Amino acid sequence: MRHAWFGIDVMIPILTLLAAALVASDTGGTATFIGTREKKSPAKTEQAAEIDRNAERSLAAGKTDARRWLDQSNKNHLVWKWNKTAALDAVNELHRAGATDVWVASVTNIDRGADELTSHFIVAMPTDAFARTRVFAWIARWEEDAGINPEAHTTDVGQRYVVINTDQ
């Protein structure tokens, strides 16, 4: 009687190990458990980079801490479609939610230079996941209240900044 060492009892464990190795070596993600993968989306990475580049260009052109710019002593500072109290409340709520910083950018001189107007607030996003969730929840509520098309709502794609434009 001849015994085959390459029988079903040996083949199934070998095939299982090979399948596990293929799943774990998938370059599209990381295998945490066999059959469970987290996909890395290159589109999200590119989208985050584009958002950050645009925000950094605005910041490089000139930025001011939003709380300081909105201070009541600055009577000539105006926010498009918001009163200063509502704008300052929004900035304080963003900070309480976990925003690292909030800046005013893209300031325009109006009324022959006597007044300054902005519609751009740039929010530095926290790295802590829970704080990011709170900040994005605040932004979602604001976008809903502002009547922004739900398809255009801001989502977390890993960006470092979010630009809030009150001219929406």
Secondary structure, DSSP 8 states (H G I E B T S, - for coil): ----TTSHHHHHHHHHHHHHHHHHT-TTEEEEETTEEEE--HHHHHHHHHHHHHHHHHHHH-EEEHHHHT-TT-TTEEETTB-HHHHHHHHHHHHHHT-SEEEEES-EEETTTTEEEE-EEEEE--SSHHHHHHHHHHHHHHHHHTT--GGG----SS-SEEEEES--
